[in-house]
Amino acid sequence: MNDKLVQKEEALKARLQNIQEMEAAILKGEKAIKEKEKAKKQVLLRLSPSLWNELAAWAEDDFRSINGQIEYLLADCVKKRKNKEK
C-alpha cells in the first residue's frame, strides 16, 4: 500500500513539473509577443470625417478596432501588390 502511494506521489510530482515547464514556456511566449508588439511603428494619419466614419463602421462589422482595421487593410493591399509583381 505504501509503494502505491509513493508511486502516485512521484507521478503527481512529474505532472507538476510538466505543468510548471509548460507555464514557463507560455510566459516566455507572452513576453516575446509583448516585445514584438512594442516594436510596432506609430504613424500620424489624418482622415476626413466621412472616411473615418466609413472605416469605423467597417471595423465594427469585422469586430476590429479602427486602428486594427486600417492595419488589416494596408497589409492586405501590400499582399495583393506583391502578388501582382510575381
N, C-alpha and C positions, 0 to 999 in steps of 0.2 A: 504494500500500500504506500509506503514511504517513497519507493522508487518511482511510482506513478506520479506522485506529487512533484518530485524533483524534475521528472521529465516534462511535466506540464509547465512548471516554473521556467525551465530552460527554453521551452517553446515560446512562452509568453515574452521572455526577455529577448529572444531572437526577433519576434514580431515587433516588439517595441523598438528595437534597434533599426529595423527596416523602416518603420514609420518615421523615426527621427531622421533617418537618411533622406527619405522622400520629402519630409518637411524642409530640410536644409536645401535640397535641390530646388524646391518650389520657391523658397525665399531668395535663393540666388537668381533664379529666373526672373522673379518680380523686380529684383534690384536692377538686373540688366535692362528690363523693359523701361523702368523709370529713367535710367540713364539715357537710353535711346530717345525717349520722349523729350528729355531736356535738350537733346541735340537738334530739335526742330528749329528752323529759322522762322523769324517773325517778319511779316510784311504788312505795311500800312496800305490799305486798299480803300479807295473812295468809290462809292457806288451811288447811283441815283436812287431816290426813294422807291421808285417803281420797280427797279431791278432788285433792290433789297427785298421788297415785299414778295416778288415772284420767287426769289431764292428761299425766303423764309417759308413760304407755303410749300414749295417743293421739298425742302428739308424736312418739314413736318410730315409730309406724306411718306417720306423714306425713313422716318424715325431717326433723323440725324440732327445735329446742331447745324446752324448756318455755316459755321467755320468748317465742320466736317463735310458738309455738302459741297462747299467750294473746293475743298481739298480733293474730294472724290471726283468732282467734275474735271478739275485740272489734271489729275492723274489719269483719268480716262482719255482725255484729249491727247496727252503725251503718249499714251499707249497706242492710240489709233494712229498718231503721226509716225511713230516708229514702225508700225506695221505697214504703212504706206510706202515707207522708204525701202523696204525689202524687196 
